């Protein structure tokens, strides 16, 4: 799709595309070769982007809600008209399959954008009744200013919309610092807003080489015009960003990693559970923060569930081999697998031979390992690959304790035909979301999305997502 002429993905600063003096290559997981080059922003570029957003803020914050709504809806229409083209870009630069890119990620982003747009006119404050006679008050909800969004590579259109559109809907202006692994996807999101008539400076999009990211991000967080930061990504990087935000007294919304458990109870529908667990583990090659990493089985149904898994996997034996985003990612996962096997884990499904160096450097055959132990990296670390581990327990309380072990708390699933029991267990799980009889991967516009513990804090989506980008002002007066 690149044609004969090389493609340079630009930054978008104050409504203008800039290629800059420095670039870096994006390596396609399909070819192991550069698919395009990208403008690499400097700290000076980042400051210009923040200052552009700051200059645009007064006018945008005073723009009528219906006008903001109409621009967001037009951007959604533009993204929909370019769906196939944008899906191909996503596949090229991050290795996604057709189903994930064209029928899951981008359509979800479009639905999210329309949902956010529809909520803009409902933003309002309140009029509390005060204690003192002859005194009144009103509570306003107002936009904060410039919002910095730092977003990952694995579901770029969703994260771009979630980060930028919520801020814009609330009357803020924003800068998106995109991932260096999927920068053209984020450029496409920015381009759609520009083409929809968003005023210059309201949304700025830039990327940079990974080694330059700390300096670029720090320059923006430390800029006084930036009033809040939202970050989606790994817990390790989130800690660093939260520390910088804390030093600068900047609030931050953190959507971090997950180590997500699916609990299969003794009264579960095993066919449903097997199907949902496998989809949750292997969708987008397992490169989803909500992916099913842990499968916790009641001992009475463990053998039957494993058989159900194998039957479901056999029915999908012709599926293409998933690709990870980089060879380095595959090497990290392979080390986790090797360590688990050496410590007593065993293979339930998949082929270890097919995942050796003779296979394409980023392809990875989906694996399920049994015999996992709590102290294994396999059980404790987010893998971000088509890999899940199984442990067997004797009762539901043990399952909950095991699911709550470790530091993460993003998403979980419970499989039981007894809804009362499912709800009782859900209340005990330390997780931002719990899905009964469906997979751990579940995100949609009306549901608040975020985690607890090391999976972060704050919520995207719905009214809670808008509230994250508004501050509350109290005004009183004598009647």
C-alpha positions in Angstrom: 0.0 0.0 0.0 3.0 2.3 0.3 3.6 2.5 -3.5 6.9 3.5 -5.0 7.2 6.9 -3.3 8.3 6.7 0.4 5.6 7.8 2.9 6.6 10.3 5.6 4.1 10.5 8.5 4.0 14.0 9.7 3.3 15.6 13.1 0.2 17.8 13.3 0.9 21.1 15.1 -1.6 24.0 15.0 -3.4 22.5 12.1 -0.3 22.1 9.9 1.5 18.9 9.0 5.2 19.0 9.7 7.9 16.4 8.7 10.7 18.0 10.7 14.4 17.5 10.4 14.5 14.1 12.1 12.7 10.9 11.2 12.5 7.2 12.3 11.3 4.1 10.5 8.3 2.0 11.4 9.0 -1.7 10.9 6.1 -3.8 9.6 5.6 -7.1 11.5 4.5 -8.6 8.1 7.6 -7.8 6.2 10.3 -7.0 8.8 11.1 -4.0 6.7 10.3 -0.3 7.0 6.7 0.5 5.8 7.1 4.3 6.3 9.1 6.9 8.1 7.8 9.2 10.7 8.6 12.8 11.8 10.4 12.6 15.1 9.4 15.4 17.4 11.9 17.2 19.6 11.2 18.7 23.0 10.9 22.1 21.2 8.3 20.7 18.9 6.4 19.3 21.9 6.4 22.7 23.6 5.1 24.4 20.4 2.3 21.8 20.3 1.4 22.6 23.9 1.5 26.4 23.2 -0.7 25.9 20.2 -3.2 24.0 22.3 -3.0 26.7 24.9 -3.7 29.5 22.4 -6.7 27.6 21.0 -8.2 26.9 24.4 -10.0 30.2 25.1 -12.0 30.0 21.9 -12.7 26.3 22.0 -13.8 26.3 25.6 -16.4 29.0 24.7 -17.6 27.1 21.6 -21.2 26.1 22.0 -21.8 22.5 23.0 -23.8 21.8 19.9 -21.0 23.1 17.7 -18.5 20.9 19.4 -20.9 18.0 19.1 -21.3 18.5 15.3 -17.6 18.5 14.7 -17.1 15.3 16.6 -20.0 13.6 14.7 -18.5 14.8 11.4 -15.1 13.3 12.5 -16.8 10.0 13.2 -18.4 10.1 9.7 -15.0 10.7 8.2 -13.4 7.9 10.1 -16.2 5.6 8.9 -15.7 6.6 5.3 -12.0 5.8 5.6 -12.5 2.6 7.6 -10.9 0.1 5.1 -7.9 2.4 4.4 -7.3 3.0 8.1 -7.6 -0.7 8.9 -5.0 -1.5 6.3 -2.7 1.1 7.9 -3.2 -0.6 11.3 -2.4 -4.0 9.9 0.7 -2.8 8.1 2.4 -1.1 11.0 1.3 -3.2 14.0 0.5 -6.6 12.5 -3.2 -6.8 13.4 -5.5 -9.2 11.5 -8.5 -8.1 9.4 -11.0 -9.1 12.0 -9.3 -7.1 14.8 -8.6 -4.0 12.7 -11.5 -3.7 10.3 -14.4 -5.2 12.4 -13.4 -4.5 16.0 -11.0 -1.7 16.8 -11.9 1.0 14.3 -15.7 0.4 14.5 -15.5 0.6 18.3 -13.6 3.9 18.1 -16.3 5.3 15.8 -19.0 4.2 18.2 -17.1 5.8 21.1 -16.7 9.1 19.2 -20.4 9.3 18.5 -21.3 8.4 22.1 -19.0 11.1 23.4 -20.4 13.6 21.0 -23.9 12.8 22.1 -23.1 13.5 25.8 -21.6 17.0 25.2 -25.0 18.9 25.6 -25.7 17.1 28.9 -22.7 18.6 30.7 -24.1 20.8 33.5 -23.5 21.8 37.1 -25.9 22.1 40.0 -27.7 24.6 42.3 -27.4 23.4 45.9 -29.5 25.0 48.7 -27.2 26.6 51.3 -27.7 26.7 55.1 -27.7 30.5 55.5 -30.7 32.5 54.7 -30.2 35.1 51.9 -27.3 33.3 50.3 -27.2 31.2 47.1 -24.8 29.2 45.2 -24.1 27.5 41.9 -21.7 24.8 41.0 -20.2 24.9 37.5 -18.3 22.2 35.6 -15.7 23.8 33.4 -12.9 22.6 31.1 -9.5 22.3 32.6 -7.2 23.6 29.8 -4.6 21.7 27.8 -4.8 17.9 28.2 -1.8 15.7 27.3 -2.7 12.2 26.1 0.0 9.6 26.0 -1.2 6.5 24.1 0.0 3.0 23.2 0.1 1.1 19.9 -2.2 -1.9 20.3 -5.7 -0.4 19.8 -4.7 3.0 18.4 -8.0 4.4 17.1 -9.8 3.5 20.3 -7.1 5.1 22.5 -6.8 8.1 20.2 -10.6 8.8 20.4 -10.8 7.9 24.1 -7.9 10.3 25.0 -8.5 13.2 22.6 -12.3 13.2 22.1 -13.3 13.1 25.8 -11.0 16.1 26.4 -12.3 18.0 23.4 -15.9 17.2 24.2 -15.5 18.8 27.6 -14.1 22.0 26.0 -10.4 21.3 26.5 -7.7 21.3 23.9 -5.2 18.5 23.7 -1.9 17.1 22.5 -1.6 13.4 21.6 1.8 11.8 22.0 1.4 8.7 19.9 3.2 5.4 20.1 6.3 5.1 17.8 4.9 1.6 16.8 1.6 2.9 15.3 2.1 6.6 14.6 0.3 6.6 11.2 -2.9 5.3 12.9 -2.8 8.3 15.3 -2.1 10.7 12.4 -5.2 9.3 10.7 -7.3 10.1 13.8 -5.9 13.7 13.9 -6.5 14.1 10.2 -10.1 13.1 10.6 -10.7 15.8 13.2 -8.9 18.4 11.1 -11.0 17.5 8.0 -14.1 17.7 10.2 -13.4 21.4 10.9 -11.8 21.3 14.3 -10.0 24.6 14.8 -6.2 24.7 14.5 -4.5 23.9 17.8 -7.3 22.1 19.4 -5.8 18.7 18.6 -2.0 18.3 18.0 -0.5 14.9 17.2 3.1 14.0 17.4 5.4 11.0 17.8 9.1 10.6 18.4 11.9 8.0 18.6 11.6 5.8 21.7 14.9 7.1 23.1 13.7 10.7 22.8 10.3 10.0 24.5 11.4 10.9 28.1 12.6 14.3 27.1 9.6 15.0 24.9 7.1 13.9 27.4 8.8 15.6 30.4 8.8 18.9 28.5 5.1 18.7 28.0 4.2 17.6 31.6 6.3 20.4 33.0 4.8 23.1 30.8 2.4 25.2 33.0 -0.3 25.1 30.3 -0.8 21.4 30.6 -3.4 20.8 33.3 -3.9 17.1 33.2 -2.2 14.0 31.7 -3.9 10.8 30.7 -1.8 7.7 30.0 -2.6 4.3 28.7 0.2 1.8 28.7 2.4 -0.4 30.8 2.5 -0.2 34.6 6.3 0.3 34.5 6.0 3.4 32.3 2.9 4.6 34.1 4.9 4.7 37.4 7.4 7.1 35.8 4.8 9.4 34.3 2.8 9.5 37.5 6.0 10.4 39.4 6.7 13.3 37.0 3.0 14.4 37.3 3.3 14.3 41.1 6.4 16.4 41.1 4.6 19.0 39.0 1.3 18.7 40.9 -0.5 17.6 37.7 -3.5 15.2 38.1 -3.3 12.2 35.9 -5.6 9.4 34.6 -3.8 6.1 34.5 -5.0 3.0 32.5 -2.2 0.6 33.0 -1.5 -3.1 32.6 -3.6 -6.1 33.5 -3.1 -9.7 34.6 -6.6 -10.8 34.0 -8.2 -14.0 35.4 -11.1 -16.1 34.2 -12.6 -18.2 36.9 -14.5 -21.3 35.7 -16.8 -22.5 38.4 -18.0 -26.1 38.9 -21.5 -25.2 37.5 -20.2 -23.3 34.4 -21.4 -24.0 30.9 -18.1 -25.4 29.7 -18.7 -24.9 26.0 -19.5 -21.2 26.6 -16.6 -20.8 29.0 -14.1 -22.4 26.7 -15.1 -20.2 23.7 -15.0 -17.0 25.7 -11.7 -17.8 27.5 -10.0 -18.6 24.2 -11.3 -15.4 22.5 -10.2 -13.4 25.5 -6.8 -14.9 25.5 -6.0 -14.8 21.8 -7.9 -11.8 20.3 -5.4 -9.3 18.8 -2.7 -11.9 19.4 -3.3 -11.4 23.1 -2.0 -7.9 22.8 -4.8 -6.3 24.9 -4.6 -5.0 28.4 -7.8 -6.9 29.2 -6.6 -10.2 27.7 -7.2 -13.4 29.6 -3.8 -14.4 31.1 -4.9 -16.7 33.9 -7.5 -19.5 33.7 -8.6 -20.7 37.1 -10.5 -23.9 37.1 -12.6 -25.7 39.8 -11.0 -29.1 40.2 -14.3 -31.0 39.6 -14.6 -29.7 36.0 -10.9 -29.1 35.2 -10.4 -32.2 32.9 -13.7 -31.6 31.1 -12.9 -28.0 30.6 -9.5 -28.8 29.1 -11.2 -31.2 26.7 -13.7 -28.4 25.8 -10.8 -26.1 25.2 -9.1 -28.6 22.9 -12.3 -29.2 21.0 -12.8 -25.4 20.5 -9.2 -25.0 19.4 -9.5 -27.9 17.0 -12.4 -26.3 15.3 -10.3 -23.2 14.6 -7.2 -25.0 13.5 -7.0 -23.2 10.2 -6.7 -19.8 11.7 -3.6 -17.8 10.7 -0.7 -17.6 13.1 -0.9 -14.4 15.1 1.9 -11.8 14.9 3.3 -9.8 17.8 4.3 -6.2 17.2 8.1 -6.7 17.3 10.7 -9.4 17.5 11.7 -8.1 20.9 8.2 -8.7 22.2 8.3 -12.3 21.1 11.8 -12.8 22.6 10.5 -11.5 26.0 7.5 -13.8 25.9 9.6 -16.8 24.9 11.9 -16.2 27.9 8.8 -16.3 30.2 7.7 -19.5 28.5 11.1 -21.1 28.9 11.3 -20.1 32.5 7.9 -21.6 33.3 8.6 -24.9 31.5 11.9 -25.2 33.4 10.0 -24.7 36.7 7.5 -27.5 36.0 4.8 -26.0 33.7 3.6 -28.2 30.8 2.0 -27.7 27.5 -1.8 -28.1 27.2 -2.2 -26.6 23.7 0.2 -25.3 21.0 3.5 -26.2 19.5 6.8 -25.2 21.1 8.7 -26.3 18.0 6.7 -23.9 15.8 7.7 -21.0 18.0 11.4 -21.5 17.6 13.6 -19.3 15.4 12.6 -21.1 12.2 9.2 -19.3 12.4 8.8 -15.7 11.3 10.4 -13.6 13.9 7.1 -12.0 15.1 4.7 -14.9 14.6 3.7 -16.8 17.7 1.5 -20.0 17.8 -1.1 -19.6 20.6 -0.1 -21.5 23.7 -1.9 -22.7 26.9 0.3 -23.9 29.7 -0.8 -26.0 32.7 1.0 -26.6 35.9 1.5 -22.9 36.6 2.6 -21.7 40.0 2.0 -18.4 41.8 5.7 -17.4 41.8 6.2 -17.9 38.1 6.5 -14.8 35.8 4.0 -16.6 33.7 1.4 -16.1 36.4 2.6 -12.7 37.7 3.7 -10.6 34.7 1.6 -9.2 31.9 2.6 -11.2 28.8 0.9 -9.3 25.9 0.9 -12.4 23.7 -1.4 -15.3 22.7 -0.5 -17.2 25.9 -2.5 -18.2 28.9 -1.8 -20.3 32.0 -4.0 -22.7 33.9 -4.2 -23.3 37.7 -6.7 -25.6 39.4 -8.4 -24.8 42.8 -10.8 -26.7 45.1 -13.4 -24.1 45.8 -14.6 -20.6 44.8 -13.0 -18.8 47.7 -9.6 -20.1 46.7 -10.3 -19.0 43.1 -11.0 -15.5 44.3 -7.9 -15.3 46.4 -5.8 -16.5 43.5 -7.4 -14.0 41.1 -6.7 -11.2 43.6 -3.1 -12.2 44.0 -0.5 -10.0 42.4 -0.7 -6.3 41.9 -3.1 -5.9 38.9 -6.8 -5.3 38.9 -8.2 -4.4 35.4 -10.6 -7.0 34.2 -11.8 -10.4 35.3 -14.4 -13.0 34.2 -16.5 -15.5 36.1 -18.3 -18.5 34.5 -21.2 -19.9 36.4 -24.9 -20.7 35.6 -25.8 -19.3 39.0 -26.1 -15.5 38.6 -26.4 -15.0 42.4 -23.1 -16.8 43.0 -21.5 -14.9 40.1 -22.5 -11.6 41.5 -21.3 -12.6 45.0 -17.9 -13.6 43.6 -17.7 -10.4 41.4 -18.1 -8.2 44.5 -15.1 -10.0 46.0 -12.8 -9.6 43.0 -10.4 -6.6 43.2 -10.9 -5.5 39.6 -12.2 -2.5 37.6 -14.5 -4.7 35.7 -15.9 -8.2 36.1 -17.8 -10.0 33.3 -20.1 -12.9 34.2 -20.2 -15.6 31.4 -18.3 -13.5 28.9 -14.6 -12.9 28.3 -12.3 -10.4 30.1 -12.0 -8.3 26.9 -15.0 -6.0 27.0 -14.9 -2.3 26.3 -17.8 -0.2 25.0 -18.9 3.4 25.0 -21.4 3.3 27.9 -19.2 1.3 30.3 -16.6 3.1 32.6 -13.2 1.7 31.8 -10.2 1.6 34.1 -8.6 -0.4 36.9 -7.5 -0.6 40.5 -4.2 -1.3 42.2 -1.3 -1.5 39.7 -3.8 -1.3 36.8 -4.3 2.4 37.5 -7.0 4.9 38.5 -9.6 7.1 36.9 -12.1 6.1 34.2 -12.6 6.6 30.5 -15.9 6.3 28.7 -19.4 7.6 29.4 -20.2 10.5 31.7 -17.3 9.4 34.0 -15.0 9.8 31.1 -16.2 13.4 30.5 -16.0 14.2 34.2 -12.3 13.3 34.2 -11.6 16.3 32.0 -13.8 18.9 33.9 -13.1 20.7 37.1 -15.7 21.9 39.6 -16.1 25.6 40.5 -18.3 26.8 43.3 -19.7 30.3 43.3 -21.7 31.8 46.1 -23.4 35.2 46.5 -25.7 37.2 48.8 -29.2 37.4 47.5 
